[in-house]
Amino acid sequence: MKEEYTGLPKTRREANRLGEAYYFNGTPCPKGHISKRRTHNWTCLECEKETRKKAIDRTSDSYFVRKKHSKTKDRLYHPNQIPSWANLSIIRQMFIDARQKGLVLDHIVPLRGRKRGGVQVCGLHCEANLQEMTPEDNNKKSFNDWPDAW
């Protein structure tokens, strides 16, 4: 047993009572790890590390494309939103060029579409669905502004 586990409560109930964030009961999780667990959700920390590692592995260009969100969070595009014919290096260069001009790159048809006329439409993350805009115009735009096709 690791030395860091010795001072931890033995049960979740005891950890809750003491206000501790972790507990260690010595039993393996469903995946077989013997590790401390989070009090609020029973999560094994080894399982949590594996999940984080898988998420990092999925962030390569072949799986996801990162976009910096305005509130400093990363937004990840799902692979189904990136068509196989999309040129990610051109898209990346378009983002860089727009930033250098003080503009933002916006999706013409939003990736998270709304129902319009009873039809759910979501845009693709590709060069043809991107346009440069000022940050002010982009903030005004929202989901309500659709391309002329609508």
N, C-alpha and C positions, 0 to 999 in steps of 0.2 A: 504494500500500500504506500502511495506517495505521501511524503511528509506534509504536504499542503492540505491533505484531507483529514488529518488527525483532529483538528479543532472544529470541524464542521459538525452540525447536528446530524443525527443518525436517521431521522425521519422528516418527511415534508411537513407534517403537522408541527413538529418541534421547531423546524426552521421558520414556519409562519409565526408561531408564538413568539420566537426570539427576534423576528424581523430580519432574518438572514436571507440573502439572495440565493444561496446555494446550500445543498445538503449532500451527504454521501452515505448511502445505505449499503454499499458493497455488493449489490446484486447487479448482474449484467442487464443492459438495455436489450430491446428486441434484436438489435444488430450485434449483440455480444460484447459491447464495450463495458468496461468497468471504470466509470468515471463519475465525477461529481455531476449533479443535476441542478437545473434552475428550479427554484422554489415555486415560481408563479405558473410554470407550465410543464413541469416534470422533464424537460428536455435534457438529454445527455449532452455534455459539452463536446465530446468526441464526434457525435452525430452532427452537432451544429458546425464544427470545423469542417467536416466532410461536405456538408451542404454548401458552406461558403466557398470551399475550394472548387466544387462543381460549378457554382455560379461564376466564379472568376474564369474558369476554363471556357465557359459559354460566351464570354465577352469578346472573344476573338472576332475578327472581321467576317469569318465564315459563318458565324452564328448570330451575333448581335452587333449593332452599331450603336455606340454611345453618343448621346446628345446631351450637352450641358443644359440643365433646366435653369430657369431664371432664379429659382430659390436655392441654388447651389446643390441641388440633387441631380443625380444622373438619371436620365430616362433611357430605357433600353427598348429598342424596336424588336418586335418578335420576328422570327425568320419568315413567317408567312406574309409580312408586310414588305419584305424586300424581295422583289422578283429576281429570278436567276440571271436575267439579262441586265440588271442594274449594275452600273460601273461605280463601285464604292470609292475608288480613288478619285474619280471625277467629282462625286458628291462631296468627298472630304475637301477637295480643292475649292469647290463652290462655297462651302462653309468658311474656309480660310479667307477667300477673296472678299466675301460679304463682310466678314469681321474687320478686315483691313480698311474697307470703305465706310465703316461705322454703321453698317446695315445688318439685318438679320435675314436668315434664309427661312422661308415659311412654306408649308405644304399648301398647295392650292386646294386640293381636296383633303380635308383633315384625316389623319390616320385613325382617329377615334370618331367615326362618323355618327351622325344622328339620323333618325328616321325622317325621310323627306318624301311626302306623297305615299306613305305606307311602305317605302323601300329603305332598307338599311344599307348605307353606302360608306365604305371606308377607303381612303386613298392608299396609295403605295409609296414607299420610300424609294423614289427613283428620281433621276435628273429631270424628267419631264413634268414631275409634280412639284417642283420647287421654284420659288420666285424670291427675288430680293425685295425687301421692304424696310422702311424705317422702323425702329422699335415702337414708336408711337402708333403708326398705322397698324402694325401687327397686334398691338394690345387692343385696339379698337375693333379689329376684325371679328374675332370669335367664331363660333360654329355657325352663326346665322348667315355669313357671307359665303355663298356658294358660287362656283363657276357659272358662266353663262349657260351651260348645258342644263342647269336646273331652272 
